Amino acid sequence: MTIHPQCQVILDAAAAGVSMFDAPNVAEVRRRYAAATDIYAPTVIAVKSSEDRTIPGPSGDISIRIYTPEDVAGPLPVLMFFHGGGWVVGDLDSHDAVCRILCNSAKCLVIATDYRMGPEHRFPAAFEDAWAALNWAQENARNIGGDPSRIAIGGDSAGGNLSAGVALYARDNHGPSLNLQLLIYPAVDMTATGGSRITHGEDRILTTGAIDWFEARYLSGEDDRTDPRASPLLAADHSNLPPAFILTAEYDPLIDEGKAYADKLNAAGSVAEYKCYPGMVHGFARMGVLVDMSVEALSDSAAALRAAFNA
């Protein structure tokens, strides 16, 4: 199908306005990203509680936000959630509405996790923070009403990248056992240049130029592109990984690598459920006020989490 009319309205508005990437500095790009979030983020729903706190990280404290669902008895399963934003923009607030929906719908604790971002802190800083946060969650789950034997990891875009990379690293380094990888239009191949990065790389929410801009501010050097922590698709072995639910958008420049990752996991004997949402563009899952299919995507994600936690 063609781009969904609800997405086309967003694209038209973006084309008529000032590009986020025309900003004079990264701070202004972050401000514009936050302003866009305020326009199309899902409606903020109530949860039983949300608590901001800090946990120890490899280079200072890491900010987290713990969401507890309404009307569910503990100990509760846990979703570690890493926000998207190209490893450069985004924070706990930019994905607050999404985390609240997943918390109540999946009936789990959600630990939304900030991480060091580029260009101030380049690869592998974000990965190291994500890894530290996952280990903290397992070690401290009982103290916050969680079940350390039921932990999932997930995120959108850059957050999906971190989730996939951490899942690989956990397998190889005696890390926590994970029930699910929830990978929402993940970036998993830093060497990708063709295919959907070209066919869907212009006049979209995420363009080829924007991808280049983000990667230039995240990576420390060209050698990082082939590091499995940055490009999980390029890992030598994809067997014995936790089950995955991988969703993509039809008109996303990242669709090819998301589908390739699902295929790679399944070929290696790891279980990956894959779903592409027709007519959608990158970022649609957090555009709930304007894009109805966002509701479906988050509902599907919550269903995958519930099934994994109850397996």
Stockholm file with secondary structure:
# STOCKHOLM 1.0

chainA/1-311         MTIHPQCQVILDAAAAGVSMFDAPNVAEVRRRYAAATDIYAPTVIAVKSSEDRTIPGPSGDISIRIYTPEDVAGPLPVLMFFHGGGWVVGDLDSHDAVCRILCNSAKCLVIATDYRMGPEHRFPAAFEDAWAALNWAQENARNIGGDPSRIAIGGDSAGGNLSAGVALYARDNHGPSLNLQLLIYPAVDMTATGGSRITHGEDRILTTGAIDWFEARYLSGEDDRTDPRASPLLAADHSNLPPAFILTAEYDPLIDEGKAYADKLNAAGSVAEYKCYPGMVHGFARMGVLVDMSVEALSDSAAALRAAFNA
#=GR chainA/1-311 SS CCCCHHHHHHHHHHHHSCCGGGSSSHHHHHHHHHHHHHHHSCCCCCCSEEEEEEEEETTEEEEEEEEECTTCCSSEEEEEEECCSTTTSCCTTTTHHHHHHHHHHHTSEEEEECCCCTTTSCTTHHHHHHHHHHHHHHHHGGGGTEEEEEEEEEEETHHHHHHHHHHHHHHHTTCCCCSEEEEESCCCCTTCCSTHHHHTSSSSSSCHHHHHHHHHHHCSSGGGGGCTTTCGGGCSCCCSCCCEEEEEETTCTTHHHHHHHHHHHHHTTCCEEEEEETTCCTTGGGCTTTCTHHHHHHHHHHHHHHHHHHC
#=GC SS_cons         CCCCHHHHHHHHHHHHSCCGGGSSSHHHHHHHHHHHHHHHSCCCCCCSEEEEEEEEETTEEEEEEEEECTTCCSSEEEEEEECCSTTTSCCTTTTHHHHHHHHHHHTSEEEEECCCCTTTSCTTHHHHHHHHHHHHHHHHGGGGTEEEEEEEEEEETHHHHHHHHHHHHHHHTTCCCCSEEEEESCCCCTTCCSTHHHHTSSSSSSCHHHHHHHHHHHCSSGGGGGCTTTCGGGCSCCCSCCCEEEEEETTCTTHHHHHHHHHHHHHTTCCEEEEEETTCCTTGGGCTTTCTHHHHHHHHHHHHHHHHHHC
//
